[in-house]
């Protein structure tokens, strides 16, 4: 991968008409090479559910990355700050992987195990390639068609709108994949585990998406400034996509965990095909707003088919899934309506203080609705949260 990256660096820079990217790509190629020396034993942090180790393994390199990047940004004031932060991060990851997992990898060829791993891994590998084009294809397209300035707007909107939802999904998928693999022969426990995962994911990601979409205009004006105002519609659409993505992604660790990664690959291929169909006409018509709509539609249209497959795998009715998503949607709608009324009645211009007040008010309204669903709709979210907290504290 490092060698390929070095070879294509001049062509990639020419594609985006940005020659300054060539030396940056060369250095990033070196970081990819260094990353290949990470101790493979760290995979057991997740496999054996050693999440305290996984947290340290991720958190410490992140601190180094942030510290170096911010310091270098103050001194250099250019893109190299991010590059240096990333290089330091990789160094720390490699060193930490051998400190925390004292294991020396060595070469051993086992034909039977290799065949088994290849049969399973080819679908994971194929799915990973598809996910790369799904998550970065829109960036490549916007950068080429609309220019680097529009790409900057689009990426800022993408990161702000999806950071909470995608981080939640990332953490949950790391936990659930090894859990599902241990429960794949226990249908009732597998069904219960997935429904709880979907419930907690929807409970968190849906109100976050609603809040980001509603507060986007005020957030941009307060924290980013007037020059970033053009990203507001894109940010709002991508916030909805973040919600859809987080719900959709609960299914893929399930398919992989029970030994059916082929299903994940097929759905990812469908998402990429839909994105390919929608992205050009919508981007030509509405710019980065059209791109964000293409991204949203490519995931939204796949959800019914994914949910149908999930019901077959865990042997449950479709309402069992829909209910867990529908109730947080109602609660979020009430929350947004309440915040709109509050904003209209009290003040038209939102400053930092009132922005914080709106956030707290939104939390109270949403939690109040969930409490009502708990009492009268047998939603069960309070009991689920209580159990999960007790497990974390006990563990």
Buried (B, 14 or more C-beta within 10 A) or exposed (E): EBEEBBEEBBEBBEEBEEEEBBEBBBBBBBBBBBBEBBBEBBEBBBEEBBBEBBEBBBEBBBEBBEEBBEEBBEEEEEEBBBBBBBBBBBBBBBBBBBEBBEEEEEEEEEEEEEEEEEEBEEBBEBBEEBBEBBBEBBBBBBBEBBEBEBBBBBBBBBEBBBEBBBEBBEBBBBBBBBBBBBBBEEBEBBBBBBBBBBBBBBBBBBBBBBBBBBBBBBBBBBEBEEEBEBBBBBBBBBBBBBBBBBBBBBBBBBBBBBEBBBBBBBBBBBBBEBBBEBBBEBBEEBBBBBBBBBBBBBBBBBBEEBBEBBBEBBEBEEEBBEBBBEBBBBBBEBBBEBBEEBBEEEEEEBEEEBBEBBEEBBEEBBBBBBBBBBEEEEBBBBEBBEEEEEEEEEE
